[in-house]
Amino acid sequence: PYYKELASKFGQVYYGCCEPTNPIWDEYLSTLDNLRKVSVSPWADINFMADRLRDTKIIYSRKPSPNLVAYTGEFNEQEYRKHIRESVVAARGCNLEMICRDVYTLNGNIDKLTRAVEIINEEIITYWYK
């Protein structure tokens, strides 16, 4: 009820950060009349959130796990690609955005982030419309 009261004072609102939003979707977040975006963090149930957001105007704001890009020395492209593909397939029919955040260190390899964005684009092109 506190979020609902606070959100009512604004136009459109974005909810979420890194906590999973699916446990509070049905009872709380879905009641925010002016909700425009909702975070789908690495800890959220991506399929649950996609089912709830599909065919709505609410943006499925997917945050891929930064651990796959930032915190390891080598970039495991195959693992990252799988992670992104799961997100793209789950979010079909939703208004999808991908936000790469919490990438604090690249272990001296800035090309990892460039490659991560390329992989996101490739997976969207390949799997979004199937």
C-alpha positions in Angstrom: 0.0 0.0 0.0 2.9 2.4 0.6 4.3 1.9 -2.9 0.8 2.4 -4.4 0.4 5.6 -2.4 3.8 6.9 -3.5 3.4 5.8 -7.1 0.1 7.6 -7.4 1.9 10.9 -7.0 3.8 10.4 -10.3 3.0 9.8 -13.9 4.4 6.5 -15.1 6.6 4.5 -12.8 9.3 1.9 -13.1 9.6 -0.7 -10.3 12.4 -2.9 -9.3 16.1 -3.3 -9.1 17.8 -6.6 -8.3 15.1 -8.3 -6.2 12.8 -10.8 -7.9 9.5 -9.1 -8.7 7.5 -12.3 -9.3 6.7 -13.0 -5.6 5.0 -9.6 -5.3 3.5 -9.3 -8.7 0.0 -10.6 -8.3 -0.8 -9.0 -5.0 1.1 -5.8 -5.1 2.8 -4.6 -8.3 -0.1 -5.5 -10.6 -2.3 -3.1 -8.7 -0.1 -0.1 -9.6 -2.3 1.7 -12.2 0.6 3.8 -13.6 3.3 1.0 -13.7 5.1 1.4 -17.1 8.2 -0.8 -16.5 9.0 -3.7 -14.2 12.5 -5.1 -13.5 13.1 -8.7 -14.4 16.4 -9.3 -12.5 18.6 -12.4 -12.7 16.7 -13.7 -9.6 13.2 -13.3 -11.0 11.2 -16.1 -12.6 11.5 -14.9 -16.2 8.6 -17.1 -17.5 6.2 -16.0 -14.7 6.9 -12.4 -15.4 6.6 -12.8 -19.1 3.2 -14.5 -18.6 2.0 -11.6 -16.6 3.4 -8.9 -18.8 2.6 -10.4 -22.3 0.1 -8.4 -24.2 0.2 -5.4 -21.8 1.8 -2.0 -22.1 4.1 -2.7 -19.2 7.8 -3.1 -20.3 9.6 -6.3 -19.4 12.8 -4.7 -18.3 15.3 -7.6 -18.4 18.6 -7.3 -16.6 20.9 -10.1 -17.6 23.2 -11.4 -15.0 26.3 -9.2 -14.8 28.3 -12.2 -13.4 28.5 -13.8 -16.8 30.3 -10.7 -18.3 32.0 -8.8 -15.5 33.3 -11.0 -12.7 35.2 -13.7 -14.6 38.5 -13.4 -16.3 37.3 -15.1 -19.5 34.0 -14.4 -21.2 32.1 -17.6 -21.7 30.1 -16.6 -24.8 28.2 -19.9 -25.0 26.9 -19.6 -21.4 26.0 -15.9 -21.9 24.3 -16.7 -25.2 22.2 -19.4 -23.5 21.2 -17.0 -20.7 20.2 -14.3 -23.2 18.3 -16.8 -25.4 16.2 -18.0 -22.4 15.3 -14.4 -21.8 14.4 -13.6 -25.4 12.3 -16.7 -25.8 10.5 -16.2 -22.4 9.7 -12.6 -23.3 8.2 -13.1 -26.7 5.0 -11.1 -26.9 6.2 -8.6 -24.3 7.6 -5.1 -24.7 11.2 -6.1 -24.0 14.2 -4.0 -23.1 17.5 -5.4 -22.0 19.6 -3.4 -19.5 23.2 -4.4 -18.9 24.0 -2.9 -15.5 26.1 -3.7 -12.5 29.1 -4.3 -14.7 31.7 -2.8 -12.4 34.8 -4.6 -13.7 35.7 -6.2 -16.9 39.0 -7.5 -15.7 40.9 -5.4 -18.2 38.9 -6.6 -21.2 36.4 -3.9 -22.3 35.7 -6.0 -25.5 33.6 -8.4 -23.3 30.9 -5.8 -23.0 30.9 -5.0 -26.7 30.6 -8.7 -27.4 27.9 -9.2 -24.9 25.8 -6.5 -26.7 26.5 -8.2 -30.0 25.2 -11.5 -28.6 22.1 -9.9 -27.3 21.4 -8.4 -30.8 22.1 -11.8 -32.4 19.8 -13.7 -30.1 17.0 -11.2 -30.6 17.3 -11.4 -34.3 17.4 -15.2 -34.3 14.8 -16.0 -31.6 12.4 -13.1 -31.1 10.1 -13.9 -34.0 10.1 -17.7 -34.0 
